[in-house]
Amino acid sequence: MLSDKLIKQILQVALEGGGDFAEIYFEDSISNAMTLENSRIERVKTGYDLGVGVRVLTGDKVSYAYTDDLTKESLLQVAKVAGAASRGSSKASVMDLTKGTVNLIHPIKVRPEEIEKAKKAAIMERANKAALDYDDSIRQVMVSYFDTTQKVMIANSEGLYVEDERIHTRMMVRAVASDGKSMQTGSEGPGLHMGFELFDKYPPEEIGREAARQAVTMLKADPAPSGKIPVVINNGFGGVLFHEACGHGMEADAIQKNSSVFAGKVGEQVASKLVTAVDDGTVLNAWGSYGVDDEGHQVQRNVLIKDGILQDYMYDLKAARKEGRVSTGSGRRESYQSIPIPRMTNTFIEKGESKPEEIIAAVDNGLYAKKLSGGQVETATGEFIFTVAEGYLIKNGKLAEPVKGASLIGRGIDVLNKIVMIGDDLELAPGMCGKAGQSIPAAVGQPTLLVEEITVGGTERGES
C-alpha cells in the first residue's frame, strides 16, 4: 500500500515534534448501498474511502492529522502537522518494520464487489415481494442493502506493520402494517462479516416475511401493562441492553475518566453468579469481528464478567499505556479520519443450561420481550429505557396475547444481578454502535434469559 521506506520516513517526521510514539493508518475501502421503496429501486450509491491518518502519542496527549492526498509531499506534511502538535521532549526513533501476520482470517466465498448491481437488486425485490405477500394489511415495505470491502494497513514506530481486510454484507427490511385505524412496523436486518453468501444463510424471502410478521402481530396487539414484573428477554438482539447499559461502561476510557459504574470494581461481584459476559472479536464471520484491530493488535476474546465477578475492561493502546499494560485488541475507529478509541466488537452474555421453554414456564405473570429496538442509556450510571418492539404477556407459564407500547426501565448493573435463569440458545445480532461521533459495526447477543423484576412502562390505562 505504501513502501516501507516511505512509511519509516513518515513515522520519523511525525516523531520530530518530540512525541514518543507514532502510527500510520492507511485505508482503502469501497461500499455499495441500495434502497427499495414502493417496489422500486430508488437509490444506488457507491462510495470510496482512500486516505491516511497519522497519530502521535506524547504521554496522555494525542495529536492526529489525516489526508486523502497520497502524494509523498502531502503524507510528509500530515506527519509534520501531527508531530508538531505533540510538543514533547522524547528522542524516540523508528524501529525496523516487521511484517506481521493476521492470525484469524474470516472466509469469504463470494466477494460482494464482484456481484452485479442487478443481482443485488433482485435479492431485494425477492424480500420485498415476500413481505408484501405475507398479509393484506402490509401497506409499505422498504428494503436496504449494504456491502463494504475495507483494506487497512497499520504501521507504527515500534516496528509493527500489518494489513487486514474486512468485508461486511447486510440487508434490512422494514414493513408497515395498517388496519385503517393504526399502523405498526416490523424490521429484520441480518448482517455478517461475510460476502454475498450471506443470502444462502438468510434467504431474502425469510427476511421479508419476518419483518412483515412482526408488523402484523403488533397491529393486533393490546396496550402493554405497566409495573415491576418478571421479564424474559429473547436471545440475539436482546443483548443490546447489556451492550448499551453495561458494555460501554467497561470500555477503558470511561473507566479512566471515572464515568462508569464499573470503575474500581474488578474482582467484585457485579452480576448474578449465572452471568459470564465476554467481548469476543474472534467469532468467525460475526458482524463485529476482524483480524486485527485498528491499531494493528491481534483480535482476542476478552472475558469481562465470569460467574458474576468483574474480570477486566476493554483497552486500546492509549488507555493501556496509561496503566502500563497491553492493549486488549479493542482499539477501533470509523475511518482514517478518526482516532482509535476503546470499542466493543461482539459483546454477549454466554449461554446457560436452561431451555427457553423452561424459562417461560417459570413465570406466572410477566412479559416476554421478543425483540427490543431503540433506547436511551446514561453510561455513567447504566440507567436505561428500551422500547420493546415485539412483546407478549406471560400467563401461567405460557405465552399469551401480544402487547405493544412496552418499555423496559432500569439500571444495567441491577438487571445483571436480577438474572435468575439463562438459556442455552445464544445468538448474535448485528448493529451499528455509535460513540464519540464514530459509528462502527458491532454485534450484540445473549441467550434467552429471565430477569426476576424490571420496571415495565406500558400504555394500558387502569379503571377510573
N, C-alpha and C positions, 0 to 999 in steps of 0.2 A: 504493500500500500504506500509506504514511504521507505526510502532507502535507510539502512542502518546508519550510514554516515550522516544523513540529514537529521535523523531522529536524535542522534547524540549531539549534534550541533544545536538543535532547538533546545534540548534539555540544558545544555551548558549555558546558553544565553539566558534561559529562564532563571538559572541559579546566580547569575551575575549580580542580582539585587541583594544577595545575602540570604536567600532562602535556604532551608536545609533539606528540601525535598521538591522535586519537580516531576510532572507527569504529562504525558500526551494522550489524548483520547481522540482517535480517528473513527469517523462513522460514514458508512456508505449504505444508504437504505432506499428501498423503493416500496411504496404502498399503493394499494388499489382499493377503492371504495365505490360501492354501487348502492343505490336505493331504488326501491319499487313502491309506488303508491298508486292506488286506483287501477291496479292490474297493469300498470305501465312502468317501464324503467324510466325514472325521472332524472337521475343524476349519475354520471360516471366520472370518477376523478382518479387521476394517477398523480402521486406526489413523490418527489425525490428529495432526499436529505443527504448532503455531502459536505463535510466540514471537519474541522479540527478544533479541539479545545485544549488549552494549556493551563494547568493548575500548579500553583506554588504554595507550599506549606512552610510557614515560619512559626514554630511553636503552635499556638492555637489559632493563629491568623491564617486565613485563606485568601489568596488572590487568584482571579480567574479571568481569562480572555479567550475569545474564540473567533473563528473566521471561516467563511466558505470560499475564500480565495486560497487555492493550494499552491500558489507560486512560492518559490523559496523565499523571496523577499517578504511576502506577506506573513508567512509562517514564522520567520525570524522576528518580524516586528511584533507579532502577537506574543511571542515568547518574551520579548523585551518589555512589553507593557505589563504582562503578568509578573515578571521578575521585579520590575521597578516598584510595583505596588507592595512588594513584600517588605522592603526596607529592613532587612535583617543584617546580622553580622557573621553569619555562618560562612565557612570556606568549603562547603560541600562540593564535591566533583561528581561527574557521571561515571558510573561503573560500566564495564563492558556488558553489552546486552546479551542475554542468554534466551534463545527462543524456547518458550515453554509450550507444553502440550496440554490440550484440553482433555481432562480425564473422562468426561461424560459427554458423549455425542448423542443427540436426540435424532433418531432415524426419521428421515423424510422420504416418502415413497413417490409422491407426485408434487413437484415444485409448483407452487401456485402461479409464479410469474410466467410459467410455460403454458398455462391454460388460457385459451382464448376467452375474451370477454363474453362472447356469445354463449359459451358453455356455462360460465358463471351466471349469466342472466337466466339460462334455462333452469338451473338449480333453484334460483329464487322464484321463478314462475311456478315450479312444482310445489314449493312450500306455500305460496300464495293461494293456489287452487285448492290445496288440501284444507287450508284454513277456511276459505270461503264455502267449501262444500260441507263443512262439518255440521253446520246448523243454519237454519233460515234467519236466526237472529244476528248472525255476523254481518255487520254493516260495512266495516272497513278493515283492511289488512295493510300493514306496512312491513316491508322486508328490507333489511340492510345487510350487506355483505362487506367483509373487510379481510384483506390479507396484507402482510408485510414481510419483507425479507431484509434483514438488517445484518450487515457485516461490520465488525468493530475490530480495532487494534488498540491495545493499551501498552504503553511503554513508560518506564519511569527511571529516575536517576539511580535507583538501587539495582539496576540491571534487569528488571522484569521486562519481558516482551512476550505478548501473547495475542492471538487472534481468535475470534469466535464468530459464529453465525447463528442468528436466531430467526426462526420462521414461525409466524403465527397466522392462523386462519380462523375466522369466526363468522357465523350468520345469526342474525336476530330477527325474530318475527313478533310483531305486536298486533293483536287482534282486538277489535272493538265490537261488543255486542250491545244491542239495544232492543227493548220491547216497546218502544214508543214513549215510555214514561221516564226511563232512566237508562244510563249507559254504564258498562263495566269493561275493563280492559284485561287482557292476559298477555303474557310475554314469555318467550323462551329463546335462549341465545347461547347454545354450546360453542365453545372455542377451545383450541388446544395449541400447544407448541408443535405444530404438525402441518403438513401440506394439504392438498385438495382431497387426500384420502379421508379427511375429517368426515366427509359425507357418506363414506362406507360405514362408519361407526354411528353416525347420526343422520339417517336418511331425511332429506328435506321434508317429505310428507309427514314424518313423525314430529318434526319441529313445528310445522304449521298447525297440525291437529292439536298438539299440546297447548299452544298459545290460545287457540280457539276454545278448547275445553275449559281452560281457566276462566275466560271471559264469560262463557255461557253459564258456568257453575256459579260464579259470583253474581250474575244477573238475577239468579233465582234465590240468592242468599237473604237471610233475615239480618236485621241490625244486630251487631255484637253486643253482648252484655259487658258490664264493667265491674271491676273489683279485684281483690287479691285471690288468685286461684292457681291451681297447678297448671302448668303449660308443657305440652310435648312439642318440641321444636324438631321439624323434619331434618333429614340429612341434607348434604350438599350445601346450597346457598344459605341455609340456616346458620352456617358458620360465619356469615357476615357480622353477626352480633359479636362473636369473640374477636374477630379481626378488628372491628372498629372500637369496641368498648374496652378491649384488653390488649390486643396486639400492638397498636400504636404506642401504648403506654410502656411497652417493653423494648422499644427502639432506643438505642443508647443516647441519642441527642436529647430525648425527653427526660431520660434518667439523669443525665449530667446537668440539666437545667433545673432539676428537682421539680419538674412539672408533671410528674406521673405518680399515681397512687401506688405504683410498684417500686418506687425508688427506695433503696436500702432494705429491701425485703428478701434478697437472695438467702435461701436456707430456711425461710419461713413458710408456713402453710398459708397459701392464698386461694386455695380451691378445695373442693371435695377430694377425698383420697381416691376417688374413681377417676379423676381427671389427669390425663397426660396430654400435654399440648406441645406441638412442635412447629417450627418453620423449616420447611424442607424443600430446597431448590433442586434436589436430585431426583424427584419423582419423574419418571420417564414420560416425556411428551406432555407434561402438565403445563397449563397456561402460564404459570409463574416461574417455570424452570428455565435454566440456562446452563452453559458450560462453565463460564467464569463470570464473576460479577463485573460491574462497570469500572472497577479498579484493577481488574486482572486477577483477582483471587479465586481459587477453585471453589465451586459451589459445594455446599455441605448441608448436612442435616443438623439443625440446632434444636436441642431439647430445651424448651422454655419452662415447662412445668412437668414434673414427674411425680405421680401419685399425690398430687395436690401441693407439692413443695416447689417453690420458685427456684429454678436452677441457674438461669443466666439471662442475659439480654442480647440484642442483636447489634453488632458493631460494624461500622465502616472503618476505613483506615484512620481517619482523623480522630474519631472517638476512641479507637483502640490505642492510638499513640498517647493520648492524654492519660491513659491508665497503665501504660507500659505493657500492653498485651497485644495480641494479634487480631486482625480482622476475622469476623465470622463469615466472611463472604457475603455481607449484606449491604455493600455499597452499590447503590443503583441510581441511575439518572434517566431522565426522559430522552435526552438527545445530547449532541455535542455542545449545545448551547446552555447546558445545565451542569451544575456541580453535583457530584455524588453525595448522597446522604444515606443514613441507615434506613433501609426499607424492607418490608416483608416480601416473601416470594410466594410459596404455597403454605398458608398457615391454617392449621386444623387441630381439632381435638381427636386423639387417637380412638380407635374403635374399642368397644367394651365387649361384654359377654351376653347381653340381653338381646332377645329378638324384638324387632319393632312392635309386633303384635302383643308381646308380653308387656311392653311399656305402656301401650294404650290401655290394655286390660287392667293395669294397676291404678287407673284413675277413675274415681267415681263420678266426679263432676269437674270438668276443666275445659281447656281449649287446646286444639291441635293446630299449631301454626305450620301449615304445609309449605307455605312459601312466604318469605319476607321480601320487602322491597326497600325503599329508601328510608333514611332515618337521620337523626342528629345525635352527635356524641360530643361530650366535653372531655377531651383527652386527659386533662389534669386530674379529673375526678372519676372518669369512667361512667358518668351518668349518661343515659341514652334514652331515646324514644325511637322505636322502629315500627313501621307500618306493616301489618300483616296483609299481604296481597291476596292470599287464599287461606281461609281458616274454617275450622269445623268445631262444633261443640263435641265434647266427650261426655257421654252419659252412661253410667253403669258399666264402664269399661269398654264401651263401643263407640265408634264414630257415629255422630248424629248429623243434624242438618248443618249446611254451610252457613257461615256468618260473615258479614262484611263490615268494614269500618273499624276493625280492631287495631290496637296498637299495644306494643309492649314497652313498659316504662320501668326503669330501674337503674342499678349501678353494676357495672361489669363484674367487679370483684365479689359483690353479694350474690350475683347469679351463679358464679363459679362455685361458691360454697353451698349453694342450694341444689346442685345437681345430684340426684339420687339414683338415677338409672341411666346407663349408656348402652346404646345398641351396637350390633356387630356389622352395621351396614354403612361404613364410612364411604363418603363420596365427596369429590371436589367439584367446585363450580367456578367459572371464570368471572372476572370483574376488572374494572379499571380503578386503580387506587390513586387518590389524589392527596398530595402533601406538599406544602411549600411551593405551590404553583406548578408542581410537576405531576403528570399522570403516567402511570406505568401499568403493564399487565400484572395482575396478582390474583392468585386463586385462593378461595376460602373453602372451608369444609368442616364436616363433622359427621358422626353417625346420628341417628335419631336419639334424642335424649330427653329426659324428664327433669324439669325444674319444679321443685315442690311448691314454689309460690312465686309468682310475678304479678305485679300490678298491671292489669289489662284495662286500657282505656277503650270504651265502647261508645256506641251511639244509641243503644236501646234506652228508651225513656221508661222510667218507672210510673206506677199509677199515681194520679194526682188526687 
